[in-house]
């Protein structure tokens, strides 16, 4: 990602990185909307700890709060891994776009 290239790895000056997106928002298929105070994920909405790109950023770099996607916290049968979602301090969904917004703040900082 552009964020990893410019900020995480410091392999390029952030001002020299140009980001192209297919639509007017950044994040690819990551898309969250706010409806009446609730954040709803329209695109990506869960991740496993073995998915290093999202998990490293969400858990290790930005230290966002997560909870199991399934209330039982059992592994997803299709992915054979426990899946997680990002939550706000009040426990409500914070949206998968939360780390994308954090990356933008850090890049533009």
BAFI-3210 file (N, C-alpha, C; in Angstrom, 3 decimals, decimal comma, padded with zeros to 6 digits):
// residues 109
n [1|2|3|4|5|6|7|8|9|10|11|12|13|14|15|16|17|18|19|20|21|22|23|24|25|26|27|28|29|30|31|32|33|34|35|36|37|38|39|40|41|42|43|44|45|46|47|48|49|50|51|52|53|54|55|56|57|58|59|60|61|62|63|64|65|66|67|68|69|70|71|72|73|74|75|76|77|78|79|80|81|82|83|84|85|86|87|88|89|90|91|92|93|94|95|96|97|98|99|100|101|102|103|104|105|106|107|108|109]
n.u [000,833|000,307|000,645|002,233|004,566|005,442|005,317|005,413|007,559|009,249|010,381|010,018|009,643|006,868|005,599|006,174|004,681|002,024|-001,371|-003,781|-007,189|-010,159|-012,591|-014,111|-013,301|-010,818|-009,344|-010,083|-011,967|-012,777|-015,174|-017,102|-020,150|-021,967|-024,934|-027,512|-025,950|-024,782|-022,148|-021,761|-020,396|-019,828|-018,213|-015,268|-015,190|-014,331|-011,573|-008,779|-006,222|-004,084|-004,077|-001,961|-001,604|-004,040|-004,292|-001,791|-001,704|-004,134|-004,134|-001,436|-000,038|-001,902|-003,323|-006,073|-009,242|-010,567|-013,001|-014,249|-015,711|-017,802|-020,167|-019,609|-016,942|-015,763|-013,764|-014,108|-015,689|-015,149|-012,796|-011,195|-010,253|-010,316|-012,276|-012,258|-013,616|-013,545|-014,030|-015,552|-014,903|-017,266|-018,100|-019,591|-019,698|-016,865|-016,101|-014,468|-013,199|-011,937|-009,085|-008,140|-008,761|-007,122|-004,600|-004,571|-004,677|-002,205|-000,469|-000,964|-000,479]
n.v [-001,189|002,345|003,742|001,981|001,957|004,660|005,530|003,410|001,678|003,630|003,890|005,599|009,091|010,610|012,713|012,163|010,054|008,892|008,318|006,319|005,860|004,010|005,145|007,984|007,803|006,677|003,443|001,131|-001,785|-001,360|000,157|002,214|003,393|005,934|005,730|007,187|007,435|004,940|002,862|001,291|-001,360|-001,632|-002,815|-004,510|-006,131|-007,766|-009,533|-011,797|-012,735|-013,825|-012,576|-010,561|-007,885|-006,295|-006,985|-006,404|-003,610|-002,771|-003,953|-003,901|-001,501|000,770|000,096|-000,467|-001,168|-004,415|-007,026|-010,390|-011,504|-013,357|-014,070|-016,347|-016,621|-018,615|-020,326|-019,316|-021,340|-021,429|-019,902|-020,983|-019,767|-017,571|-014,723|-011,135|-007,892|-004,312|-002,177|000,613|002,558|002,276|-000,224|-000,535|-001,063|000,170|000,400|-000,718|001,115|002,733|002,218|002,996|005,709|006,524|005,973|007,850|010,256|010,098|010,061|012,512|014,174]
n.w [000,000|-000,378|002,006|003,549|001,981|002,059|004,777|006,757|005,918|005,133|002,627|000,573|-000,017|001,441|000,094|-002,510|-003,289|-005,179|-005,113|-006,601|-007,058|-007,783|-007,281|-005,605|-002,973|-000,645|-000,010|-001,353|-001,448|001,081|002,893|004,789|006,193|007,930|009,645|011,200|013,570|013,737|012,615|009,607|007,846|004,472|002,632|003,117|006,286|008,343|009,828|010,089|012,431|011,116|008,723|007,651|006,599|007,204|009,983|011,230|010,990|012,204|014,807|015,822|014,926|014,932|017,151|017,565|019,048|019,113|018,623|018,737|015,711|015,519|018,037|019,602|019,290|017,873|015,388|011,989|009,657|006,890|006,567|008,457|010,797|013,631|013,407|013,430|014,352|014,164|016,882|018,574|021,574|022,999|022,304|020,019|016,450|014,818|012,280|009,356|007,871|009,648|010,239|007,732|007,620|009,713|008,647|006,580|008,053|009,339|007,144|005,947|008,005]
ca.u [000,000|001,041|000,992|003,382|005,729|005,910|005,409|005,815|008,895|010,024|011,122|009,801|009,142|005,408|005,154|006,421|003,785|000,744|-002,343|-004,876|-008,336|-011,186|-013,724|-013,707|-012,867|-009,681|-009,573|-010,478|-013,288|-013,079|-016,116|-018,018|-021,059|-022,607|-026,376|-028,135|-025,008|-024,225|-021,228|-022,069|-019,407|-020,433|-017,213|-014,553|-015,750|-013,762|-010,220|-008,151|-004,890|-003,094|-004,128|-000,988|-001,774|-004,954|-004,080|-000,626|-002,066|-005,242|-003,802|-000,091|000,359|-002,887|-003,819|-007,521|-009,942|-011,251|-013,714|-014,554|-016,838|-018,873|-020,305|-018,992|-015,501|-015,229|-013,186|-014,960|-015,493|-014,571|-011,446|-010,488|-009,593|-011,204|-012,332|-012,459|-014,099|-013,051|-015,099|-015,274|-014,815|-018,569|-018,385|-020,275|-018,832|-016,148|-015,955|-013,195|-012,564|-011,222|-007,640|-007,864|-008,763|-005,930|-003,460|-004,622|-004,263|-000,766|000,229|-001,140|-000,138]
ca.v [000,000|003,618|004,075|001,147|002,400|005,990|005,772|002,249|001,258|004,843|003,611|006,716|010,308|010,616|013,702|011,662|008,930|009,279|007,269|006,302|005,074|003,883|006,007|009,217|007,520|005,762|002,231|-000,029|-002,328|-000,958|001,274|002,284|004,537|006,216|005,877|007,445|007,184|003,592|002,669|000,052|-001,694|-002,056|-003,662|-005,362|-005,905|-008,651|-009,972|-012,765|-012,305|-014,298|-011,648|-009,620|-006,476|-005,573|-007,239|-005,653|-002,197|-002,586|-004,371|-003,533|-000,113|001,738|-000,401|-000,290|-002,186|-005,414|-008,116|-011,485|-011,240|-014,251|-013,995|-017,520|-016,476|-019,817|-020,103|-019,327|-022,623|-021,226|-019,352|-021,758|-018,818|-016,674|-013,436|-010,001|-006,627|-003,148|-001,549|001,864|002,389|001,859|-001,577|-000,541|-001,177|001,403|000,412|-001,131|002,317|003,407|002,253|003,749|007,121|006,741|006,025|009,150|011,300|009,969|010,419|013,945|014,793]
ca.w [000,000|-000,391|003,388|003,945|001,221|002,464|006,216|007,530|005,502|004,817|001,396|-000,347|000,613|001,322|-000,894|-003,859|-003,539|-005,776|-004,893|-007,564|-006,628|-008,818|-006,934|-004,921|-001,603|-000,561|000,765|-002,150|-001,092|002,447|002,797|005,933|006,183|009,208|009,519|012,501|014,650|013,660|011,508|008,893|006,833|003,223|001,966|004,068|007,617|009,348|009,492|010,979|012,856|010,144|007,583|008,200|006,226|008,096|011,410|011,711|011,108|013,143|016,172|016,270|014,683|015,402|018,438|017,612|019,820|018,294|019,294|017,826|014,816|015,965|019,495|020,236|019,066|017,241|014,058|010,807|008,976|005,559|006,660|009,469|011,695|014,362|012,728|014,325|013,802|014,893|017,650|019,290|023,032|023,528|021,858|018,725|015,284|014,472|010,828|008,788|007,313|010,729|010,006|006,502|008,027|010,546|007,732|005,889|009,011|009,556|005,898|005,668|009,243]
c.u [000,875|001,477|002,217|004,654|006,306|006,146|005,946|007,254|009,826|010,904|010,981|009,320|007,634|004,920|005,389|005,506|002,461|-000,205|-003,477|-005,976|-009,377|-012,413|-013,230|-013,251|-011,673|-010,078|-009,987|-011,854|-013,659|-013,965|-017,087|-018,894|-021,645|-024,084|-026,958|-027,224|-024,404|-023,295|-021,496|-021,003|-020,111|-019,500|-016,577|-015,072|-015,184|-012,380|-009,759|-006,746|-003,804|-003,102|-003,247|-001,204|-002,805|-004,625|-002,893|-000,960|-003,096|-004,803|-002,468|000,243|-000,626|-003,526|-005,320|-008,154|-010,681|-011,988|-013,953|-015,774|-018,037|-018,974|-019,633|-017,465|-014,900|-014,696|-014,244|-014,660|-014,801|-013,111|-010,581|-009,666|-010,659|-011,126|-012,717|-013,040|-013,590|-014,224|-014,606|-015,240|-016,130|-018,971|-019,115|-019,253|-018,185|-015,935|-014,548|-012,486|-011,785|-009,710|-007,261|-007,807|-007,528|-004,666|-003,413|-004,191|-002,761|000,015|000,170|-000,668|000,706]
c.v [001,248|004,001|003,282|001,621|003,692|006,135|004,582|001,836|002,434|004,637|004,725|007,915|010,375|011,600|013,229|010,495|009,451|008,093|007,405|005,387|005,071|004,761|007,167|009,009|006,574|004,517|001,019|-000,511|-002,050|000,274|001,201|003,522|004,701|006,489|006,022|007,072|005,791|003,507|001,301|-000,163|-002,252|-003,019|-004,599|-005,082|-006,817|-009,099|-011,007|-012,300|-012,774|-013,459|-010,459|-008,164|-005,790|-005,765|-006,455|-004,182|-001,967|-002,843|-003,796|-002,055|000,886|001,339|-000,144|-001,448|-003,124|-006,399|-009,200|-011,123|-012,090|-014,166|-015,161|-017,478|-017,743|-019,510|-020,176|-020,599|-022,465|-020,776|-020,098|-020,868|-018,024|-015,313|-012,341|-008,812|-005,505|-002,489|-000,260|001,561|001,899|000,455|-001,673|-000,602|000,172|001,501|000,078|000,055|003,085|003,385|003,003|005,241|007,442|006,824|007,360|010,272|011,282|010,416|011,910|014,818|015,952]
c.w [000,000|001,012|003,833|003,256|001,791|003,963|006,995|007,194|005,260|003,594|000,372|000,447|000,379|000,265|-002,323|-004,229|-004,067|-005,672|-005,896|-007,039|-007,739|-008,537|-006,084|-003,479|-001,635|000,214|-000,036|-001,768|000,360|002,395|003,962|005,786|007,580|008,963|010,919|013,670|014,678|012,454|010,901|007,837|005,609|002,491|002,970|005,475|008,691|008,891|010,499|011,313|011,892|008,860|007,958|007,816|007,116|009,573|011,962|011,924|012,205|014,580|016,649|016,091|015,301|016,734|018,619|018,381|018,865|019,192|018,257|016,974|015,227|017,486|020,227|020,142|018,451|015,859|012,958|010,024|007,627|005,637|007,670|010,401|012,441|013,685|013,718|013,582|014,698|015,602|018,298|020,787|023,632|023,083|020,530|017,595|014,965|012,974|010,376|008,152|008,378|010,525|008,729|006,825|008,870|009,675|007,004|006,812|009,208|008,324|005,621|006,821|009,251]
res [x|x|x|x|x|x|x|x|x|x|x|x|x|x|x|x|x|x|x|x|x|x|x|x|x|x|x|x|x|x|x|x|x|x|x|x|x|x|x|x|x|x|x|x|x|x|x|x|x|x|x|x|x|x|x|x|x|x|x|x|x|x|x|x|x|x|x|x|x|x|x|x|x|x|x|x|x|x|x|x|x|x|x|x|x|x|x|x|x|x|x|x|x|x|x|x|x|x|x|x|x|x|x|x|x|x|x|x|x]
***
